[in-house]
Amino acid sequence: MEFFEILDNMFSEFKEYKDIQKGKGIRGKLITIINPKAQKLAAVVEAIHLASLLHDDVIDEADTRRGVKSINAKYGDHTAVMLGDIVYSRAFYELIDFGSDIAKTISNAVYLLSQGELEDVKLSRDINLDKEKYMQMIYKKTASLIEAACKAAAISANYDAKKFAKYGKNIGIAFQIVDDLLDITQDSETLGKPSMHDYYEGKTTLPFIYLFEAADENEKEKLKSLYKKKLSGDEVEWIRSLMQKYGIIQKCFNEAKELVDEAKDVIKEYNIPALEVIANKVVDRKF
């Protein structure tokens, strides 16, 4: 039985799983672009990502996932955690077939991802203005699995694994920076959650870190008063105007664009146009 079928059968009682599967699937796409024969590896990595989302929603107490009710909201935290554990276990069982280099690459990424989850919780307890800590956290939580997916695919295709790992790491970090921006710039309908929900959850993302650096004392005090608060429409617009005043959105976008350009350059010799398209889409998207 194909791995996708195993997952479908595993989640037959939970139709929301089908909705979660409609996500971007960037890790699996990257793997099959680098090595079209590595479809099973792509499925395993996407399953691991899915398991991390199930756990992440429990940690964040999220009610929705991509605009539909999350599994933890509908069936309870225990069910969501156990489903995540089942998917992780099955994925690691399948991972053994790919050899030690690939298995170690992917399993180390899951280790880093779990560290990133813990660091995210820790950094959300209070306003964090340390960019280095935040960047390290998003590398572990978001970029490490994308980095590992690209590296593992390169190993399977006998390409330079370090170069493809660099590509994956860079677009992974850029992807999260753009997510940080979209949380601020997009409306609630587009996002499938309230605008600036990150700040309400206690996450001082990169734009907010830069904003606190640029703001005057009165503005900083007001920003602090809005931390972990459900924002009114006027408060959302005030923060957006402040971001505009100090050029924060463009500054963050430029940083993401530099990472993407470096990612494309490092694998330029392989001439894989689809990887350039994906890299460009990381920074040129609305949700």
N, C-alpha and C positions, 0 to 999 in steps of 0.2 A: 504493500500500500504506500502511495506517495505521501511525503511528509505533509503537504497541504491537506490531503484527505484525512490524515490522522488528526490534524488540528481542527478541521471542520467537524469531525465526529466528536471530538473532545468537547466542543462548544455547542453541540446541537441544541441544548436546552436554552442557550443564551443568544437570541437573535441579534442582540446589541453587538456581539462579536463581529458580525458582518459589517456593521457600521464602523467599528473601530478599524477594521481592515481597509477601509476606504481612505486611510491616511496617505501621506505623501509617499511612504515606502521608499525613501531615498536610499537607504542602506542596501536593500535588495537590488534596486535599479543599478546602483554603482557596481555591485558585484557582477551582475550579468552583462554590464557594458564592458568591464575590464576583461571578464572571461565568460563568454556566452554559454560555455558548458557547465558553469558553476551554479546551476539553478537550485540544486538542493542546498548548497551553502547559503544562497540568498534567502531561502525559506527558513533555515535555521536561525540566521541573524535577525530576520524580521520577527520570528517567534520570540527571540530573546528581548527584542525591543518592545514587543507587545506585553510580555511579562513585566517589564520595567514600568510600563504605563499603568498596568493594573495596580501595582504597588504604589506608584507615584500618586495616583488618584486617592488612595487611602491616606497616604501621608498628608496630602494637601487638602483632604476632606472635600474633594471636588465633586460637584453634583452632575456635571456634564463632561462629555468627551466628544469634541467635534460636533457640538450642537445637539447631541442626544444624551439621554440620561446615562450616567456612568454605571458600571456594574456594581460598584460599591454602594451607590445611592439606591439602586433598585433591589439588590439582593443582600446587602450588608457587607461590612468590612471583612468578616471572616471568610465569606465566599470568595471575595475578590482576591484576598491574600492567598488562599489555597489554590485558586485557579492560576494565579501567577506562579506559585511554586510548582504546580503540575507542568506548566508550559516550560519553565526553566529546566526542570528535570528531564523532560522529553527532549528538549533542544540539546542539552549536554550529552544525553545518550547518543543522539545522532551525530554530534560533533566528533566523537571518537573516530568515526570512519575517515576523517580528513587528514589524519596524521598529526604528529605532536606539534609541529611548527604552527599549523593553523589552529589547532585546539588551544594551544597556549596563548596565541594572539587574541583569540576571541574571549577565552576565559579570563585573561588579565584585564580586558576591557570591561567585563562585567564586574570584576573586583573594583576597578576605578569608578565605574558608574555608581556602584553602591556607596563608595566613599563620597562621591559627589552629592548623592542624595542626603547623606548625613551632614555634609558641609553646608548644603542649601538650607537645611532646617536650622543649623546653628547660626548661619549668617542672617536668618530671618527673625531672630529673636529681638534684634535692635537694629537701628539704622547703621548699615555698613558703608563706609566711605573709602574702604581700602580696595583700589582697583585690582591690585595683584591677587588678593584673596578671591575676588569675584571672578577674575579671568581663570584662575586655577580651578574654581568650582565648576564653571561652565565647560571647561575642557573635559573634566572628569564626567560630569553628568550628561553632557550632550555630544561633545566632539569625540570622546574616546572610542565609542562604538562605531562611529562613522570612519574614524582613523583605522580601527581594526578591520572593518569590513573591506576597505580598500587594500590594506596590507595583505589580508588573507587571500583576496582575489588575485593580487599580484603574485603571491607565492604560488598559487595554483596555476597561474599562467606563465610562470618562470620569468616574470618581469622584475625590475628593481623594486623590492618591497619598501625600502626606505623612502624612495621618491613618492610612491603611491600613498604611503602612510602620511607623508607631509601634505600631500594634496587633500587627503581625507580630514586630517586635523584642521587645516586652514578653513576648508569650507564648513566644517562642523562648528567652529567658533564663530565664523561669519554668519552662519545660519541662526545661531542663538542671539547674536547682536541684533540681527534684523528682527527676530521675534520680539526682542526687548523694545525695539522701535515701534513695531506694529501694535503692541499693547497700548502705546501712547497715541499713535496717530490715527488708528482705525476706529470705526464706530462699533458698538456692541453687536449689531446684527452681523457684520462681517466677521468679527472675531468669534462669535458664538459664546461670548462671556462679556461682562461689563468692561468698558474701557478702563485702563489703568488698574486692572485687577491685581497685577503684580505688586503694586505699592500697597494696596489694601491687605495683601497677604504678607506684607512685611519684607518684600524683596526690593531692595534698592539696587536696581539693575544699572547697567553702564550709563544710560542717559541720566539717571538720577544722580549717580556718582559725579558725573561731569557738571550737572546742574548745581549741586551743592558747592562744588569748587568755584563756580562762576558767580553765584548769587550773592547779593549783599546781605547784611545781617538781618534786616527785617524780612526779607524774602526767605532766608533760611529758617527763621523762627516760624513763619507761616507754613513752610514745607514740613517742618517737624510736627506741627499741630495737625497736619492732614495724614500723617503716617498711620497706617493700619485703620484708616477711617473710610467708611463708605462715602464716596465723593459725590457731591451734587453736580449737576450739569455745569453750573458756574465755576465750581472748583476745578473740574476737569479742564474747562476752557482757560482758566487762569494758569494752570500748570503748562498747558500747551503754549500759551502766549509767552510764558517765561522761557520755555524751550526754544521758541522762535527768536526771542530777544537775544539770547546768548549763542545762537547757532548750534545748539546741541544736537539736533536731529542730523544735520549735515555732517557734523564732526564724527558722529557714530557711524553714519553711512559710509563716509570716506574710509574709516578704519576697516569696516567690513569689506569694502571694495578692494583695498590694498591686500587684504588676506586672500581674497578670491583671485586677484591678478597674480599673486605669488604662487598660488596653487596651480593655476593654469600653466605658468611658466616652468614649474619644476617637472612636469610630465610632457612638455612640449614635444620632445623628441619622439614620443610614441604616436603622435598625430591621431588622437581619438576624439573626433569632433563632438560626440555625444557627451563626453566629460566636460568639455568647454561649455556646452549648452547648459548642463546641470549647474555648473559653477556660476554661470551668469544668472540663472533663475534663482539662485540662493539670495542674491541681492535685489533682483527685479521681480518682486512678488507683492501681493496685497494681503495675503494671509498665510 
